[in-house]
């Protein structure tokens, strides 16, 4: 499992941003994840037209940050 972490911002308010996590099966390195992630990012963006994907990264589940 690997997490694709998207930083997304509202189209109507570009400074209003948040993180969205997509978890999927992957047997690859984080570099390979980044190279293969474009279709997942595009699908998410297509399903959420009010949001713009500003950036994304790949993380292993054990790298998840816990809320304070």
C-alpha positions in Angstrom: 0.0 0.0 0.0 1.1 3.5 -0.7 -0.5 6.9 -0.1 -0.8 9.5 -2.9 -1.0 12.8 -1.0 -2.7 15.6 -2.9 -2.5 19.2 -1.9 -5.7 20.7 -3.3 -7.0 24.3 -3.3 -10.5 25.7 -4.0 -10.8 27.1 -7.5 -12.8 30.1 -6.2 -10.4 30.7 -3.2 -6.9 29.6 -4.2 -5.5 30.2 -0.7 -8.0 27.7 0.9 -6.1 24.4 0.6 -6.1 21.0 2.2 -4.6 17.6 1.8 -6.4 14.6 0.4 -5.0 11.1 0.6 -5.6 8.3 -1.9 -4.4 4.9 -0.8 -3.8 2.1 -3.3 -1.9 -1.1 -3.9 1.6 -0.5 -5.2 4.7 -2.6 -5.4 7.0 0.1 -6.4 9.4 2.8 -5.0 8.2 6.3 -4.2 9.9 7.5 -7.4 8.0 5.0 -9.5 4.8 6.0 -7.6 5.4 9.6 -8.7 5.9 8.6 -12.3 2.8 6.5 -12.3 0.5 8.7 -10.3 -0.7 11.1 -13.0 -3.8 9.1 -14.0 -4.9 8.9 -10.3 -4.4 12.7 -9.9 -6.3 13.4 -13.1 -9.2 11.1 -12.1 -9.4 12.8 -8.7 -9.4 16.3 -10.3 -12.0 15.2 -12.8 -14.3 14.1 -10.0 -13.8 17.2 -7.9 -14.2 20.2 -10.3 -14.3 22.8 -7.5 -10.8 21.9 -6.4 -7.4 22.4 -8.2 -4.5 20.0 -7.5 -1.6 22.2 -6.5 0.9 19.4 -5.9 1.2 15.8 -4.9 3.6 13.3 -3.4 3.8 9.7 -2.5 4.2 8.4 1.1 4.4 5.0 2.6 1.5 4.5 5.2 4.0 4.5 8.1 4.9 8.1 7.1 1.4 9.4 7.8 1.3 12.4 10.1 -1.0 12.2 13.1 -3.1 15.3 13.9 -2.1 17.1 17.0 
